[in-house]
């Protein structure tokens, strides 16, 4: 990895930004670390902010930040964005509103460790989609299956009886469905209009904020809404600025640099960062089945990307 440029040749801020913009691995590591922290935020939000309120407020905060920094880019890109309104609507509803609503609801029913590890299923979904475009070798297919098996171990809490009776935790199932939506969003980035990541994200975030309003109304009508506590407001600000704003920009840029398939592999660092942060910050127990499932997820990635990749390259 090349060293960042010296501050004597460029203004330090511009130099670091230019260098970082060419480091997709660092962008994705930062992105997945922030997403791992979102697991902790989701659990901390329980009892302090209702799920649909958190979803709506999250994207509202992100839209305010985007209005301050990206409104000129959006106006300049609008002739290219307007004809793609159906695509932009689908990306915002599925990848942002749908994913967050399911994710924050699931946090009321399962642990932060489970939330993080089950997200490893995204690699399986991306790998399956890649079959349509690439010739996948036996080792790569084995890696995908091993990753899926690891996710199943965690979802079943290490108990064969849970699988046999199909008695999975509703929160675990919610995370799996959320991952399906986000996998579709990731693959959809291939068709992104030729505009800046900031302009694209600003419009999709606005769609997400608007699409979350009916869910918030449903939560109010069902009697499940309550005003956030002081901690709840801090959580809203955090997830609105980092997981919703900064990390999405870095993710979109990284996908531009290396493509969605390779970016999807880095996404599986979330099952590493998420459980670690949950154990450190929330004091949640790390069960033996968590360790086994995580090892299987990471082992599947290693087989598919390193061993399988070498075999197919040769």
Secondary structure, DSSP 8 states (H G I E B T S, - for coil): ------TTTS-HHHHHHHHHTT-HHHHHHHHHHHHHHHHHHHHHTTTTS-HHHHHHHHHHHHHHHHHHHHHHHHHHHHHHHHTTHHHHHHIIIIIIIIHHHHHHHHTTTS-HHHHHHHTTHHHHHHHHHHTTTS---HHHHHHHHHHHHHHHHHHTTT-HHHHHHT---HHHHHHHHHHHHHHHHHHHGGG--SS-HHHHHHHHHHHHHHHHHHHHHHHHHTT------HHHHHHHHHHHHIIIIIHHHHHHHHHHHH-HHHHHHHHTTHHHHHHHHIIIII-----HHHHHHHHHHHHHHHIIIIIHHHHHH-
